[in-house]
Amino acid sequence: MTKFLLQGEAHHLSELRIVLLGYRAAGKSSSGNTILGREEFDTVGRTAQCVKRHGQVAGRQVTVVEAPGWWRNQQLEATLELTKNEIEVSVSLCPPGPHALLLVIDVDTSFTETEKRSVQEHIELLSERVWSHTIVLFTNGDFLGDTPIEQYIESEGESLQWLVEKCGNRYHVLNNQKREDHMQVTQLMEKIEEMVAGNNGHHYEIGE
């Protein structure tokens, strides 16, 4: 298990394990590239199986696993068995389990009740416990302009608000068009560490 260090009030993990989940074309691959600071994930072709990459990020050894996405409005019963299996496998590819699951949602399309049900069904393939280790990762941050993300969440309505609350009001915005802005990744790492601290230093336990 990763050593959990206390530095004053800050919790700093020397290693972070992350799984990217979400529907197709939400920006998972681009987010993985932004997090690692280089082109590691294919942003053109569709990912049919999990992809795992490593890198040094803000003084941490980071492992990122991208799970294949489902169709945006598709309910679980219509999703390919291969995709379901890969989602379930994703958490085992960074043993002993991910510190964080990043649920990728793009902000340039409305988040409806149908999408809410779809996200819930696919995420809970991993178990109900997964929510306490999940952060909503909003992509296409440039679309927001000067609108604060909190205002966007409020304006989107109940479905998105439910999702954010389900994730313990943990969320972060990435602008994958501004990859040179390293602060957005550093802040994401800090939010992950805060969540781990809130989980008593524990990662997501597989099959617990």
Protein Blocks (a to p, Z undefined) as FASTA:
>chain_A
ZZdddehjbccdfbdcdddeddehilpmmmmmmmnopafbcckbccfbdcdddddeehia
cdddddddddfklcfklpcfklmmmmmmmmmmmcgbdfbdcddddfkbccdfklmmmmmm
mmmmnojklmmmcccddehklmnmmacfklmmmmnommlmmmmmmnoopacdddfklmml
mmlmmmmmmmmmmmmmmnnopacdehZZ
